[in-house]
């Protein structure tokens, strides 16, 4: 390996490890985690309430693979695949996907009981060489919309007498 090749390899390695960006949203919903969790883990139900993840196939279980149809702000739909890395009922759902080294994501829902309800946190971390070039400015507003739609769905189900 020449010195030039070594420099290129080291640069790519540093970008892969060093390219990182994160998104964080939260909303307190006046309901218990046990009322919110079934909505978050009901793949077929996503199309009824979620404005961003408009279709989901798969099973929410550790090691399970999920296929999402995600709607971007310009109404384009894109397919995203994720693997459930951690699932703690009524508390945490972590999913991972992407192209290792290029652009990966680790998305987590956290449900934290607080006075008056549950704090729903969505956080996502992106890593890889493509992170500095990827425009993720639309993600935080999109996840805020998901949080609000989740709150509306919980309220709707409560009004209809469904837990």
Number of C-alpha atoms within 10 A of each C-alpha: 6 6 8 9 10 11 11 11 13 12 14 16 15 13 19 19 13 15 19 18 15 15 16 15 19 17 15 19 23 18 19 18 21 14 17 22 19 14 18 16 17 15 20 14 15 20 15 10 17 20 21 22 23 18 19 20 15 16 17 20 17 15 14 14 19 20 17 21 19 19 18 15 13 7 9 9 15 11 12 14 16 20 21 21 19 17 18 13 14 19 16 16 23 20 23 19 19 17 11 12 16 16 19 19 20 19 21 21 20 20 26 16 18 14 8 11 15 21 20 23 20 22 18 21 15 23 24 24 23 18 19 15 8 11 9 13 9 11 18 17 13 18 22 17 16 19 22 18 16 22 19 14 17 21 17 13 13 13 10 8 8 10 15
